[in-house]
Amino acid sequence: MTEHITKRSRNRNGLLPYLIVSPYLIHLLLFVLFPVVFSIVLTFHKWNIISPMEYVGLDNFKRLIQDRLFWKAILNTLQFLLVHIPLQIIAALALAYFLNQKIFMRPFFRAAFFMPVVISGVVVTILWQQLYGLETGLLNRLLIGLGLNRVEWLSNPVIAMISIAIMATWKNVGLYVILFLVGLQAVPRSYYEAAEVEGATAWQQFRYITLPAINPTIFMVVILSTIGGFSLFIEPYIMTDGGPLNSTLSAMLYIYKQAFGYYHMGYSVTLGLFFALIIVAVVVIQKLAIEKQD
């Protein structure tokens, strides 16, 4: 009798680990594995949600190769990254270096620079849309006050994406300021003291001590900025809807329009998977380039 009770207790204890991890396994199956498998299957089908799926083979991939607007959206996204990433790194590192000094109300300024990160992206985008206004925007009114001409921040195809990159940098810079602050505070003070004894200037200390010491943080910021830049959607969707002349049409916005504007679900999934591969390739290349430079 005792042995039977002991065996039954062991069986219950053996099921306990599976019961504990079952919520995670269910979540993994429903929200990770199933969507991935379904997306791969959907790339070979034509589907508008309402009608049954129609097998089309490799037609979606052929259409992708010939879709000039998608490739323009890719180039627009890369243009955004070329402006956004260097601007993000320079601005965040400069602010972090400043906030790492002993200044008046330092905790307040650290919190203030982080504030835009926690504000809704839609709210920030609408705010900057008003600032960029051609007639009543604050920036153009300041330019007119200085005797200069108005700037078509969002209606000029040449500078529209640059304007969005500046706004996105303002929105996200607080997060990277915190990351750089952590990196700067981890640099031993003794390094700077030894450099001062040797007569090193402030620039030499920054160049040969600070930058090498925070290189892992720089790498993290580059990767996070790249991934965040590739997911550019809210800003062009609200501010320009991809215009003017598709100059701010990001890849994510184009994929969204194909899915929920034209209900080309199979084709939009094909675009999404291909775009994900591009992101992985760019991140790997960045990683190799930074490691080689080190």
N, C-alpha and C positions, 0 to 999 in steps of 0.2 A: 504493500500500500504506500509506504513511504517512498519507495523507488519510483512508483507511478506518479506521485505528486511532484517529485524532483524532476522527472523527465518532462512533465507538462510545464513546469516552471521554466525549464531551459528552453522549451519551444517558444514560450511567450517572450522570453528575453532575446531569443534569436530573431523574432519578428520585429522587436522594438526598433533596431537601427533602420530597417526598411520603412517603418511607419514614420520615423522622424524625417527621413530624407524624401518621403513620397511627395510632399508639396512641391519641393524643388524639382523633382523628376517630372511631375505633371506639368509644371510651368515650362520646363525645358522642352517637353514634347509638344505642348500646345502652342507656345509662343516663340520657339526658336527652330526646332527641327522641322515641324510641319510647315511653317512659312517658307523655310529655305527650300525644302523639297517641292512644295507647291509652286514656288517661284521658278525653279528650274524647269518644271513641267510646263508652266505657263509660257515660257519663252518659245516653245514650239507650237503655240496655239494662238488663235485670234479670238478675243473675248471682249464683249462690251458690258459685262455684268448681267444684262437682261437676257440675251440669247445664249444658247448652249455654246460651249467652247468648240472651236473648229480647228482641227489640226492643219497647220500650214508648213510644217517642216522647218527649214532654215530661212523662210521668207523674212522673219523679223530681223535676223542678223544681216541679210542682204540689204534690207531697208536701212538699217543702222549705218552701214558703210556708205550708202549713197545719200544719207540725210545731211545736207549741207548746213541746215539750221542747227542740228545737234552739235556738229563740229564747231560752228561759230559760238555756240553756248560754252563749249569746252574752252575755246580760246578766250572768251570773255572771263571765265572763271580763273584761268591762268593769269590774265591781265590783273584781275583783282588781287590774286595772291602775290604777284610781283610788287604791287604797291603796299598791300596790307602787311605782309610778313616783315619786311625791313622796317616799315614805320612802326609796327607793333613792338619789335625788339628794341629799337632805339628809344622810343618813348617810354616803354616800361622800364628799361634799364636806367635811363636818366632819372626818372621819377623815383625808382627804388634807391638809387645812389643818393639822391637828395634826401629822401625820407629816412635813410640809414644814418644821417648825421644828427647831431644834437641841435634840434631846432625847436622854436616855440610852438606849442600845441601839436606836437608830432602825432600823438594818437588820433587827434581829430582829422588831420590831413590824411592819414592812412585809411581811416574809415571813409572819408569823403571820396577818395579816389576809387574805392571799392564799391561805392554806392551804385553806379550805373550797371554793374554786373548783376545785381539782384533785382533791378527794375525790369519789367516786362519788355521784351524786344519790340513788341508792337508799339508800346508807349514811346520808347526811345525813337523808333523810326518815324512816328507821326510828329514828334517834336522836331527832329532834324528836317523833316519835310517842310515844316513851317519856316525853319531857319534858312533853308535853301530857296524859299519862294522868290520868284523873279521880281514881282512888284512890291510885295509887302514883307519879304523875308528880312530878318534882322541883318544878315550878312551883307546883302545888297544895299540896305539902307545905310550901313556903316561905310560901305564903299562910296556911295553917293555923297555922304557927309565929308569924305576925304577928297572929293572932287574927281573920283574915278568912275568908270562905267560899270553898269551892272554886269554880272557874270551869270550865264545860263548854266547853273550848277547841274540841273537834272534834265534840261532839254537840249543840251549840246552833246552829240554822240561822242565827241573826243574826250570830254572831261566827266561825263556822267558816272562812269564806273569808278573813276578816281574819287569823286565826291562820296560815293557809297563806301569806298574803302576807308576814307577818313572817318566817316561816321561809325563804321564797324570797329575801327581802332579805338575810338573814344569809348564805345560801349564795352569793349572787352579788356582794355588796358589794365584795369584794376586787378583782375585776376593774375595777370603776369607780373604786376608790380609785387604782389604778395609772394609769388614764387621766387622772384629775384631777391626780395628782401631775405627770404630764408637762406638762399645761397650766399648772399653777402655776409650775413651774420655768422655763417659757418666758417668763414675764412679766419684763421688764427691771427690775432692782433700782433703776435710776435713777428710775423712776416713783414708787416709794415714797419715795425720798429727797427728791425734789422736793415731794411731798405733805407730808412731815414738816416741811420748811422753811416751807411755807405754813400749817402748823398744823392739818392735817387729822387727825381722830381715826382710830382703828383701824377703826371701822365705816365711816367715809367712805372710807377707802382700799379697804376690801373692796367697798363698794357701787359706787364710781365708777372703780376701777382693776381690781381682781381679777375681778369678775363680767363686765364687758365684754370683758376680755382672754381669758377662758376660755369665752366664749360658744360657739365652735365645738365645744369639748369637751362642754359641756352639751347641745348639739344631738345630738352623737353618742351620749351616754349615754341621752338620751330615746328615740332611735330604736332603739338596741340593747335597752333595757329593754322597749320596746313589743313588738318582735319576740319577745323572749324570753318576755314575759308572755303573748302570744297562743299560744305553744307550750306553755303549762302543761299537763302531763300526769302526770308521775311522782308529784308531790306528792299530788294528789287521788286518783290511782289506788291508791296504797299506803295513804294515811292514812285515807281516808273512802270510797273507791270511788264518789265523787260525792254521797254523803249528807252530813248527814241531810236528807231530803225534797228531794234533788237540789240542795241549796243550794251544793255545791261541784263540781257537774258542769260541767267546763270544756268548751269547744267541741271541743278535741282529744280529750278523753276520750270525748265522745259519738260523734265520728266513729270512734274506735277500736272502741267497742262495736258500732256499726252494721256495721263491717267484719268484725271477728273474734269478736264475740259472737253476732251474728245472721246473719252472712254475707250482708248486703245490700251487695254490692260496688258495684253501680251507684249505689245511693243514697249510699253513703259517699263515693264519688268526687265525686258532685255536691255534697255538703256541703263536701268539701275544697276544690274549686275555688271555690265561692262564698265560703268562709271566707278563702281566699287573696286574693280581690278586696277583702274587707273590710279585711284587713291593709294592702294597698296603699293603699286609700283613706284609712285612718287615718294612715298614715305621711306621705302627701302633704299632708293637712290639717295635721298637726303641723309639717311643713317650712314650709308657707306661713305659718302662724301665727307661728312663731319668726322667720322672715325679716321679716314685717311688723312685729313688735315691735322688731326691730333697727333 
